[in-house]
Amino acid sequence: MPESQVQESSEPARWPAATLAVVLLLGAMIPAAQAATWSPALDLGSRLDGSHKPPFAAQDSLFATLQPQLGLLAGTGATRFQAFGRTLFGYRPAPALSPGQPRVLSYDRISDRASASLSSAWSDVDSVALGGRYLRSHDPLELGDWSALATSNVTQWGGWGRGSLWRAEGAYRIDDWSYSAVGLQDARSVSWSAFALPVRQRTDALLVGWREHELDFGSQTAVQARMALAGYRRTLAPWAVAQLEAGGADIHYSDGTHQRSAVFGLILGDAQAGPGSRTSGLHVWRDFATNVTAQVAHGLGDGSIALRWESVGDFEGGIFRNPTFVRRGAIDIQDTLARSTVVGLEASYGRTEPFHFIGPRADLGRISGWLERRVRPWLSVRGSAAYLTQSAVGADDVPTLRRLRVDVAIGAHGP
């Protein structure tokens, strides 16, 4: 009789373990004639999780982790394809059901993550870019800066695209949140735009077009904004652009409120940066809410520092059944010591409040630090620690959560 068995956790992932296969499939779509660089990696480690939900006592757990991942970079200078996939497993011994029974080793599918992007440009003004991402996890520390306050499975996925051809350009984006726990609200955001450029010169352009933005919660549309716009764009440098937009909006809320108002926008930054880019820039936009996003990224010797501030109308579902307004600040610092040791620090704090409707408020703070040392060209050792605090006001069924996580891992990396 075997000494041990492997048993899956009681809360399995809804998607199969083929997250990494998505990267392989997309990579196979790249023509063989184009150079491709594969980046496989496998991390083995140990994790200590400390969770505290007042007024209950703190609970600590120690378990082993296994994290396979795969990256791909392919294409020429004009056409580029990037993809990444990662799955994180946790393994811990479980007590035998009765004496003489084999020892059981249970595993937990902590998270799955995948992303891909494809861009191609065949002239200075003609280009197309597509991208998508997927994340499933029940660990709040894996969910970034959002205040989902969930300890059950949360799935985030999104896709975006933009294109420009002669005197026309357009963009589309969709983001979706879904929750496995009963009582938490799914949410989706969809936006698109189409513009004509009656005047387009080397450094200047005039724009006339249309935007739509919709926030859905479950099967109900909470906010829908339709906007007619005119604008002016000027290229300040090969890497920088300024754009002004103004017009009118027709906004509908699910409670029957109908609003017509002026809208405007100011964009300073990199016109070629896609969603999630860390390129420095400023975006001020007014539709059903006044949104401000500012980000500065700067190199410091062998390291970098990035600062981000945003005050935006948002969505995420979960304990929120209506649109929200989020104010959030973050800092990210990385540095290289002695060419083989990299250190990093990330910290953020945000407050999520209801917008237009009545609802709960949530606060989320997190800080994490890590150190990684490359002991061989293909082998590295990494240690990290992260702390998160979440609280909600107006949601009686959501307790305050404090979470501490410490990881130690050794990783083998491909070329």
C-alpha positions as CSV (number, residue, x, y, z in Angstrom):
1,M,0.0,0.0,0.0
2,P,1.5,3.4,-0.9
3,E,2.6,5.6,2.0
4,S,0.8,8.7,0.7
5,Q,-1.9,9.8,-1.7
6,V,-2.6,13.2,-3.3
7,Q,-6.0,14.7,-2.9
8,E,-7.3,17.9,-4.4
9,S,-8.6,20.7,-2.2
10,S,-12.4,20.9,-1.5
11,E,-12.6,24.1,-3.7
12,P,-11.1,23.2,-7.1
13,A,-10.6,25.7,-9.8
14,R,-13.4,26.1,-12.3
15,W,-10.9,26.2,-15.2
16,P,-8.6,23.2,-15.9
17,A,-4.9,23.1,-15.2
18,A,-4.2,24.0,-18.9
19,T,-3.5,27.7,-18.2
20,L,0.0,27.3,-19.5
21,A,-1.3,25.5,-22.5
22,V,-2.9,28.7,-23.6
23,V,0.5,30.2,-24.0
24,L,1.7,27.2,-26.0
25,L,-1.3,27.4,-28.3
26,L,-1.0,31.1,-28.9
27,G,2.8,30.7,-29.5
28,A,2.1,28.1,-32.1
29,M,0.2,30.7,-34.1
30,I,3.4,32.8,-34.6
31,P,5.1,32.0,-38.0
32,A,8.2,29.8,-37.6
33,A,10.2,32.3,-39.6
34,Q,9.9,34.9,-36.8
35,A,12.3,34.7,-33.9
36,A,10.7,33.4,-30.7
37,T,12.2,33.3,-27.2
38,W,10.6,30.9,-24.7
39,S,11.1,31.5,-20.9
40,P,10.2,28.4,-18.8
41,A,10.6,28.5,-15.1
42,L,9.7,26.3,-12.1
43,D,9.7,27.5,-8.5
44,L,9.7,25.3,-5.4
45,G,9.1,26.9,-2.1
46,S,7.5,27.2,1.3
47,R,4.8,29.6,2.4
48,L,3.6,30.8,5.8
49,D,0.1,32.3,5.8
50,G,-1.2,34.2,8.8
51,S,-4.8,35.3,8.7
52,H,-6.7,37.3,11.3
53,K,-10.4,38.1,11.2
54,P,-11.4,39.9,14.4
55,P,-12.8,39.0,16.8
56,F,-11.6,35.4,16.0
57,A,-8.1,34.3,16.8
58,A,-5.3,34.4,14.3
59,Q,-4.8,31.3,12.1
60,D,-1.4,30.3,10.7
61,S,-0.6,27.7,8.1
62,L,2.6,26.5,6.6
63,F,2.7,24.6,3.3
64,A,4.9,23.8,0.3
65,T,4.4,25.6,-3.0
66,L,5.0,24.6,-6.7
67,Q,4.8,27.3,-9.4
68,P,5.4,26.4,-13.1
69,Q,5.3,29.3,-15.5
70,L,6.1,29.9,-19.2
71,G,6.7,33.1,-21.1
72,L,7.0,33.8,-24.8
73,L,8.3,36.7,-26.8
74,A,8.2,36.5,-30.6
75,G,8.1,38.6,-33.7
76,T,10.0,41.2,-35.6
77,G,10.3,44.9,-34.8
78,A,7.0,45.7,-36.6
79,T,5.1,42.7,-35.3
80,R,5.5,41.5,-31.7
81,F,3.7,38.8,-29.7
82,Q,4.0,38.3,-25.9
83,A,2.4,35.7,-23.7
84,F,2.7,34.5,-20.2
85,G,1.1,31.8,-18.1
86,R,1.6,30.7,-14.4
87,T,-0.1,28.3,-12.0
88,L,0.5,28.3,-8.3
89,F,-0.2,25.1,-6.2
90,G,0.0,24.6,-2.5
91,Y,0.7,21.2,-0.9
92,R,0.1,20.3,2.8
93,P,-0.2,17.0,4.7
94,A,-3.7,16.1,5.9
95,P,-4.3,13.8,8.8
96,A,-5.3,10.2,8.1
97,L,-8.9,9.4,8.4
98,S,-8.2,6.4,10.6
99,P,-5.2,4.5,12.0
100,G,-3.5,2.4,9.3
101,Q,-4.9,4.5,6.5
102,P,-2.3,6.0,4.0
103,R,-1.2,9.6,4.7
104,V,-3.0,12.0,2.5
105,L,-1.3,14.9,0.8
106,S,-3.9,17.5,-0.3
107,Y,-3.2,20.2,-2.8
108,D,-4.8,23.6,-3.3
109,R,-5.0,25.4,-6.6
110,I,-4.2,28.9,-5.3
111,S,-4.1,30.8,-8.5
112,D,-4.0,30.7,-12.3
113,R,-2.7,33.6,-14.4
114,A,-2.3,34.2,-18.1
115,S,-1.9,37.1,-20.5
116,A,-1.1,37.7,-24.1
117,S,-0.7,40.7,-26.5
118,L,-0.1,41.1,-30.2
119,S,0.8,44.3,-32.0
120,S,1.7,45.1,-35.6
121,A,2.5,48.4,-37.3
122,W,2.9,48.7,-41.1
123,S,3.3,52.5,-41.3
124,D,3.6,55.5,-39.0
125,V,-0.2,55.8,-38.8
126,D,-1.5,52.3,-39.5
127,S,-1.3,49.8,-36.7
128,V,-3.3,47.2,-34.7
129,A,-2.9,45.9,-31.1
130,L,-4.8,43.2,-29.2
131,G,-4.4,41.9,-25.7
132,G,-6.0,39.9,-23.0
133,R,-5.5,38.7,-19.4
134,Y,-7.0,36.1,-17.0
135,L,-6.6,35.6,-13.3
136,R,-8.3,33.2,-10.9
137,S,-7.5,33.1,-7.2
138,H,-8.9,32.8,-3.7
139,D,-6.0,34.6,-2.2
140,P,-6.7,38.4,-1.7
141,L,-3.0,39.1,-2.0
142,E,-3.1,37.8,-5.6
143,L,-5.8,40.3,-6.6
144,G,-3.7,43.4,-6.8
145,D,-5.1,46.8,-5.5
146,W,-8.8,45.9,-5.6
147,S,-10.9,45.6,-2.5
148,A,-12.8,42.4,-3.4
149,L,-12.7,41.3,0.3
150,A,-13.2,37.7,-1.0
151,T,-11.6,34.5,0.3
152,S,-13.4,32.3,-2.2
153,N,-12.6,32.0,-5.9
154,V,-12.5,35.3,-7.7
155,T,-12.1,35.3,-11.5
156,Q,-10.9,38.3,-13.5
157,W,-10.6,38.4,-17.2
158,G,-10.4,41.2,-19.8
159,G,-9.5,42.0,-23.3
160,W,-8.7,45.1,-25.3
161,G,-7.9,46.1,-28.8
162,R,-7.1,49.3,-30.8
163,G,-6.4,50.0,-34.4
164,S,-5.6,52.9,-36.7
165,L,-6.0,52.9,-40.5
166,W,-5.5,56.0,-42.6
167,R,-8.0,58.6,-41.2
168,A,-9.9,56.3,-38.8
169,E,-9.2,54.7,-35.5
170,G,-11.0,52.8,-32.8
171,A,-10.7,51.0,-29.6
172,Y,-12.6,48.4,-27.5
173,R,-12.1,47.1,-23.9
174,I,-14.0,44.6,-21.7
175,D,-13.2,43.7,-18.1
176,D,-15.1,41.1,-16.1
177,W,-15.3,40.0,-12.5
178,S,-17.0,36.8,-11.3
179,Y,-17.3,35.2,-7.8
180,S,-17.9,31.7,-6.7
181,A,-19.3,32.6,-3.3
182,V,-23.0,33.0,-2.8
183,G,-24.1,36.6,-2.2
184,L,-21.2,38.3,-4.1
185,Q,-22.1,40.3,-7.2
186,D,-20.5,39.6,-10.6
187,A,-19.6,42.7,-12.6
188,R,-18.6,43.8,-16.1
189,S,-17.3,46.9,-17.8
190,V,-17.5,47.5,-21.6
191,S,-16.2,50.5,-23.5
192,W,-15.6,51.3,-27.1
193,S,-14.7,54.3,-29.3
194,A,-14.6,55.2,-33.0
195,F,-13.0,58.4,-34.4
196,A,-12.5,59.9,-37.8
197,L,-9.5,62.2,-38.4
198,P,-10.5,64.8,-41.0
199,V,-7.2,66.5,-40.6
200,R,-4.1,64.4,-40.0
201,Q,-0.6,65.8,-40.4
202,R,2.8,64.6,-39.2
203,T,2.5,66.1,-35.7
204,D,-1.2,67.3,-35.5
205,A,-4.6,65.8,-36.0
206,L,-8.3,66.8,-35.5
207,L,-10.7,64.1,-34.2
208,V,-14.4,63.7,-34.4
209,G,-16.1,60.6,-33.0
210,W,-18.2,58.6,-30.5
211,R,-17.5,56.8,-27.2
212,E,-19.7,54.5,-25.2
213,H,-19.1,53.1,-21.6
214,E,-21.3,50.6,-19.8
215,L,-21.1,49.1,-16.3
216,D,-23.1,45.9,-15.8
217,F,-23.8,44.1,-12.5
218,G,-25.1,40.7,-13.0
219,S,-27.7,40.9,-15.7
220,Q,-28.5,44.6,-15.0
221,T,-26.9,47.7,-16.6
222,A,-26.1,50.1,-13.8
223,V,-24.7,52.9,-15.9
224,Q,-24.6,53.6,-19.7
225,A,-22.9,56.7,-21.1
226,R,-22.9,57.7,-24.8
227,M,-20.7,60.6,-25.8
228,A,-20.2,62.6,-29.0
229,L,-16.7,64.2,-29.0
230,A,-14.3,66.4,-30.9
231,G,-10.6,66.7,-30.2
232,Y,-7.1,67.8,-31.0
233,R,-4.0,65.7,-30.8
234,R,-0.4,66.8,-31.0
235,T,2.8,64.7,-31.0
236,L,5.3,66.3,-28.7
237,A,8.0,63.7,-29.3
238,P,8.3,60.2,-30.8
239,W,7.4,58.8,-27.4
240,A,5.0,61.5,-26.1
241,V,1.6,62.8,-27.2
242,A,-1.0,65.3,-25.9
243,Q,-4.7,65.0,-26.7
244,L,-7.7,67.2,-25.8
245,E,-11.3,66.0,-26.1
246,A,-14.7,67.8,-25.5
247,G,-18.3,67.1,-26.2
248,G,-21.6,66.0,-24.7
249,A,-22.8,62.9,-23.0
250,D,-26.2,61.2,-22.5
251,I,-26.0,59.1,-19.3
252,H,-28.6,56.6,-18.0
253,Y,-28.6,54.9,-14.5
254,S,-30.5,51.8,-13.5
255,D,-32.6,53.8,-11.0
256,G,-34.2,55.7,-13.9
257,T,-32.0,58.8,-13.6
258,H,-31.2,60.4,-16.9
259,Q,-28.5,63.0,-17.2
260,R,-27.1,65.1,-20.0
261,S,-23.8,66.9,-19.4
262,A,-20.6,68.2,-20.9
263,V,-17.6,65.8,-21.1
264,F,-13.9,66.5,-21.6
265,G,-10.6,64.7,-21.6
266,L,-6.9,65.4,-21.3
267,I,-4.3,62.8,-22.1
268,L,-0.5,63.3,-21.7
269,G,1.6,60.3,-22.3
270,D,2.6,57.5,-24.7
271,A,0.1,57.0,-27.5
272,Q,1.4,53.5,-28.1
273,A,1.1,52.3,-24.5
274,G,-1.5,49.6,-23.9
275,P,-3.7,49.1,-20.9
276,G,-1.6,48.3,-17.8
277,S,1.5,50.1,-19.2
278,R,3.8,51.7,-16.7
279,T,4.7,54.5,-19.0
280,S,4.6,57.9,-17.4
281,G,1.5,59.9,-18.2
282,L,-1.6,61.9,-17.0
283,H,-5.2,61.1,-17.9
284,V,-8.1,63.4,-16.8
285,W,-11.5,62.4,-18.1
286,R,-15.1,63.4,-17.3
287,D,-18.1,61.4,-18.3
288,F,-20.4,60.1,-15.5
289,A,-17.6,60.8,-13.0
290,T,-14.4,62.8,-13.1
291,N,-11.5,60.4,-13.4
292,V,-7.8,61.3,-12.8
293,T,-5.0,58.9,-13.4
294,A,-1.3,60.0,-13.0
295,Q,1.7,57.8,-13.2
296,V,5.5,58.5,-13.2
297,A,8.1,55.9,-13.9
298,H,11.8,56.7,-13.7
299,G,15.1,54.8,-13.8
300,L,17.4,55.1,-10.9
301,G,20.8,53.6,-11.7
302,D,20.3,49.9,-12.0
303,G,16.8,50.2,-10.6
304,S,13.5,52.0,-11.1
305,I,10.8,53.8,-9.2
306,A,7.1,54.1,-10.3
307,L,4.4,56.3,-8.6
308,R,0.7,56.0,-9.4
309,W,-2.3,57.9,-8.2
310,E,-5.9,57.5,-9.4
311,S,-9.3,58.8,-8.5
312,V,-11.7,57.0,-10.8
313,G,-15.2,55.7,-11.3
314,D,-14.9,52.0,-11.2
315,F,-16.5,48.6,-10.7
316,E,-15.6,45.3,-9.3
317,G,-18.7,43.7,-8.0
318,G,-18.3,41.5,-4.9
319,I,-19.9,43.3,-2.0
320,F,-20.6,46.2,-4.3
321,R,-23.8,46.0,-6.3
322,N,-23.5,49.4,-7.9
323,P,-20.8,51.6,-9.4
324,T,-18.0,52.7,-7.1
325,F,-15.5,55.6,-6.9
326,V,-11.9,54.6,-6.0
327,R,-9.1,56.8,-4.7
328,R,-5.8,54.8,-4.7
329,G,-2.1,55.6,-4.5
330,A,0.8,53.2,-5.1
331,I,4.6,53.1,-5.2
332,D,6.9,50.5,-6.7
333,I,10.7,50.5,-6.2
334,Q,13.2,48.1,-7.6
335,D,17.0,48.1,-7.4
336,T,19.9,45.8,-8.3
337,L,22.7,45.2,-5.8
338,A,26.0,43.8,-6.9
339,R,24.6,42.7,-10.3
340,S,23.2,39.4,-8.9
341,T,20.8,40.6,-6.2
342,V,17.5,42.4,-6.9
343,V,15.3,44.0,-4.2
344,G,11.9,45.4,-4.5
345,L,9.2,47.2,-2.5
346,E,5.6,47.8,-3.3
347,A,3.0,49.6,-1.3
348,S,-0.6,50.9,-2.0
349,Y,-3.6,52.2,-0.2
350,G,-7.1,52.7,-1.6
351,R,-10.6,53.6,-0.5
352,T,-13.7,52.4,-2.5
353,E,-17.0,54.2,-2.0
354,P,-20.4,54.0,-3.7
355,F,-21.1,56.3,-6.7
356,H,-24.6,57.7,-7.3
357,F,-26.1,54.9,-5.3
358,I,-26.0,53.9,-1.6
359,G,-23.7,51.1,-0.7
360,P,-20.8,49.9,1.5
361,R,-17.4,51.5,1.7
362,A,-14.1,49.5,1.7
363,D,-10.5,50.3,2.6
364,L,-7.5,48.3,1.4
365,G,-3.9,48.7,2.3
366,R,-1.0,46.4,1.3
367,I,2.8,46.4,1.4
368,S,5.2,43.8,0.1
369,G,8.9,43.4,-0.2
370,W,11.1,40.9,-1.8
371,L,14.8,40.0,-2.4
372,E,16.0,37.7,-5.2
373,R,19.6,36.5,-5.7
374,R,20.8,34.7,-8.8
375,V,23.3,32.0,-7.6
376,R,23.7,30.5,-11.1
377,P,22.7,31.8,-14.5
378,W,19.7,29.4,-14.4
379,L,19.1,29.2,-10.7
380,S,17.9,31.9,-8.2
381,V,16.7,32.1,-4.6
382,R,13.9,34.4,-3.6
383,G,12.4,35.6,-0.3
384,S,9.3,37.8,0.1
385,A,6.8,39.1,2.6
386,A,3.5,40.8,2.1
387,Y,0.9,42.3,4.5
388,L,-2.7,43.2,3.6
389,T,-5.5,44.8,5.6
390,Q,-9.1,45.1,4.4
391,S,-12.2,46.5,6.1
392,A,-15.7,47.4,5.0
393,V,-18.3,49.8,6.4
394,G,-21.9,49.1,5.6
395,A,-21.4,45.5,4.7
396,D,-22.3,43.6,7.9
397,D,-21.3,40.2,6.5
398,V,-17.7,41.2,5.6
399,P,-15.3,41.2,8.6
400,T,-12.1,43.0,8.8
401,L,-9.3,41.0,7.3
402,R,-5.6,41.1,8.1
403,R,-3.3,38.9,6.1
404,L,0.5,38.2,6.4
405,R,2.3,36.0,3.9
406,V,6.0,35.0,3.9
407,D,7.5,33.0,1.0
408,V,10.9,31.4,0.4
409,A,11.5,29.7,-2.9
410,I,14.2,28.4,-5.2
411,G,13.6,28.7,-8.9
412,A,15.1,27.2,-12.1
413,H,14.8,29.4,-15.1
414,G,15.3,28.8,-18.8
415,P,17.3,31.1,-21.1
